[in-house]
Amino acid sequence: MGRLAPQHLHATYAGVAQAAAADSAPVLLWGNSPAHLCLGQSQSAARELGSEIAVPVVRRPLGGGTVWVDEGQQVYVFIVPLRHAPRRPAAWGAWALQPALATYRAFGLAVEQRGDDLWLCGRKIAGSGSATIGGCAVLASSFLMHFPHQRFAECIAGSREFRSWLEAGLAATLTAWAEHATVPAVHVLQAAFRDAVARTLGWQLLPATLAGAECAAIAEALVDLQDDGYDCGHRALRDGIKLNAESHLVEREQNGCRVRELVVRGTVVRRTVCRPAQTGDAI
């Protein structure tokens, strides 16, 4: 699809899914988008994000938490009529991430799968979000070439100290392609992914254009995204943010004190308690 405006990107896969028939062939949508923050379908922007956001905010019609999307990522979305997908939605991630896993390995990156995420050298390099839309299983992920830790952290709700800790926590728990190898040209990456889809899912990908019914459904999905309520939903992780499946950062009021805690790979690596009229006591 080339480069799509943030809301148009998410409306496109939603519209294609809504327009699909039960006997339609699976679709792979590939594209990218200017920088924006993307919330999961049940998240509240008012609770997750700070008051001054320099990029657009879109609530995607898929599960998962807050993610950063920008031009440096290659986004792909599988839109699969349910008869072609695993019966249990819990199995969709492991199934649909197979081509990405094979693609990384084809470039010499020893990526492994952990649940619905992909990890490299002990840090997450790709997440995923999925949902049933219309009669389709829809799963989205991306190839993360670079990650702007500071820009993302500046957008998240919390104190100045919380966002500083978040930036450090992201560096310890997330990684990107450029940290490990030369980033391939887009057409080279696409060719490798196309081959991986054939080897892992048994599908031969063919070029396609949007049909009239799909364009109409995309237009409807775009209206739904624009009408989305800013404050509906909740915070995915109470008092903080999940960094990966094993790590999180929280900041909460407890017994009259502000407690800030960073957990990396299941271990508390940093904790501070700030009491009233004090700058803070490290524990």
N, C-alpha and C positions, 0 to 999 in steps of 0.2 A: 504493500500500500504506500510505500515511501513515507514521507514525513507528514504526520497528521496533527492537527491541533489537539491539545489534551482531551477535551470532552469528546471530540470527534473520534479519537482513538478508541475510547471505551464504548462509545455508542456504536461503533462499527461492528465489533464482535458481538455485542448484545443484539443488534439488528439482524445480523447474519444468522444468529442462533434462532431468533424468533421466527424468521422466515423459512427455516429449514423444515422439510417434510420428514416423516419417519423413515422413508427410504432414500433420503438424500445421501450423497457421498460426504465423508468427513472433509472439513476445510481446515487449512492452516493459514492463518493470517500473520503476515510478517511486516513490521514497520518500526518507526520510531517517532518520537514526539519531543517538542521543546520541554524545558524543565518544568515540572509540576509535582505537587504532593498528591499522593493517591491514597485515599482511605478505604478500608474494607467496608462492606455493605452495612455493618451494624455499628460503625464507629461514629462518634460525635466530633465534628471539627472543633466545636467550642471547647471541648474538654481535652482533646489531643494536642491542639496547636496553640501557639502564642498569638498575641493580639496583632502583631505586625508581620505579615507574611509577604515576601517579595515575589512569590510565584503563585500561579493558579492552584486551586485546590479542587480535586474531583473525587467524588465518592464512586468507586467502581462497583458494578453489580456482582462482585465476587467476594469470597471470604478472605481472611487474612488481616494483617495489621497495616500500619502506616508505612508506605514505601516512597522512595524518591525515584522519579523517572526523568531522564533527560536525553539529550541528543547522543550522548556517548553509549547508550544502551541499544541493543537490538532486541526489540520486543517480539515475542511470538505467542500466538494463541491458538490452541486446538479447539475446534468447534465440531463436536462429534455427536451425531444422532445416537440416542441411547442404545440402540441395538448393536452399535459397533464398539461400545465402551464396556469396561468391566461393570458387573452388576452392582457392586458395592461402591458408593462414592468415596469411601475411605481408601479404596485402592487406586483411585484415579491419579493421584500424584506420582506414586511409584511407577505406574504404567506410562503416563504421558511424559515423564522426565527422562525416560530411557534414551531417546534420541539426543538430548542435550548432554547426558552423561557420556554417551559414545562419541559425541563431537569433541568435547573437552579432551578426552583420552586420545583422540586422533591427532590432536595438536601437542601431545606429550604432557598434558596436565592431569595429574593423578587425582581426579575428582572422585568423591564417593557420595553415595546417596544416604541421607539420614532422614527418614520419614518423607515429608513433602519438600525437603530442601536438598541442595547440593553443597558439599563442603570440600575445601581444599586446604591442606596443611593445618587442620584444626580450626578453621574459620569458615563461616558460611560465604559462599560465592554466588548462590542463587536461591531465591525462595519461589513460592508459587501460590496462586490463589485459584479457587475453583468454585463452581456453582452449577446447578441445573438451571438453564435458561431456555424457555420454550420446551422443546422435546430433545434438547441437546445437553451433553456434558461439556462444559466449557472450562478449560484450564489455561491460565496465562503465566508466563515467566519471561525471563530475559537473559541475554548474555551481558553481564556487567563488566564493562571495559575499564571504567574508572569510578571511584565513588567519592563525592565531595563531603567528607565528614563534617566539616565546619558549617557548610551551607544547610545541610540537613538538620544538624543540631540546633541551629539558630531558629528553626521553625517550630520546635517542639515546646509545648507548655511546660513551665517550671521556672525556678529561679535562675539567676545568672550562673550560680555555682553548679546547679543541676545540669545546665547545658554544657558547661565546661567538662564536667565528668562524663556527660554523654558523648562528647567528641572523643575523649580518650577511650571510652568503652567501645565505641564503634570501631576504632582502630584495632582494638584487641580481639574483636569478635567477627568482623566482616572483612572480606578481601575482594579483590577485583583482578581481572585478567592481566592488566598491565603490571601488576606487582610480581608476576611470575614468568611472563613471556611476552614477546612482541605481539601486539594486537593485530590480527589478520585483517586484510581488506574485506569489506562487507560481502562482495561477490564470492570470495574464497570461503568465508564462513557459511554463507548460504549453501554453496555446493556441498560442503562437508555435512551440513545439517540435513540436506536433502538425501544424501547417501545414507546417513545414520537412520533417518526415518524408514527408508527401504529395508535396512538390515534389522532394525529392532521391531518395527510395527508391521512390516510387510506391505507398506503402501508406496505406490509410485506417484510422486507429486507432479501435477500438471499445472501450467499457468491458467489463471481464471480471471474473469472480470465480474463485477457486481451485476446481478440481474435487477430488473425493475422492482420486483417485490422486496428484494433485499435493500435497495436504496430507500424505499418507502418506510421499511421497518427501522432503518438507521435513523431516518428523520424523526420518527416517533420516539426512539430511544434517546435521541439528543434532547428533545423537549423534556423528557422525564429527568435527565441528568441536570438540566438547567433549573428545573422546579424543585430540586432536592432541598430539603430543609437543612440549614446549617447546624442546628443544635439537636437534631434527632440522633438517637443512638446513645452509646456510652463509651467510656475509655476501655480499650482492649485489655490493658493491664492496670488494675486499680493503683493509682498514685504514681504511675511511672510508665515505662516502655520496655517491651521485650526486644532484646538485641539479637538473639537467636534461640534455638530450642533449649539451650543450657544456660543462657545468660540474660540478665535484666538489670535495669536501674530504677530505683524507686526513691521518692521523697515524700514523707508523710509526717503529719503531726501526731505525736505520741506522748502522753503525760505532760503536756505543756511544752514539749520540745520538738524541734524539727529534726527528723532523722533522715539521713541520706545514705543509701546503701547500694553499692555496685557488686553484683554477683557475676562472675565469669566462670563458665564451665562448672557450675554448681557450687563454687566456692566464693565466700565473701572476701573480696580483695581490697575493699576500701569501705570504711563506715565512719560517719561523722554525726555527732549529736550537738545541735546548737540550742543552748538554753537561753531563756529571755535575758536581754541586756548583756549577753556575752557574744563574742565573735565566733565561738565554736570550740568544742573539745573533741579531739580525735580519739577514737577508741581502737 
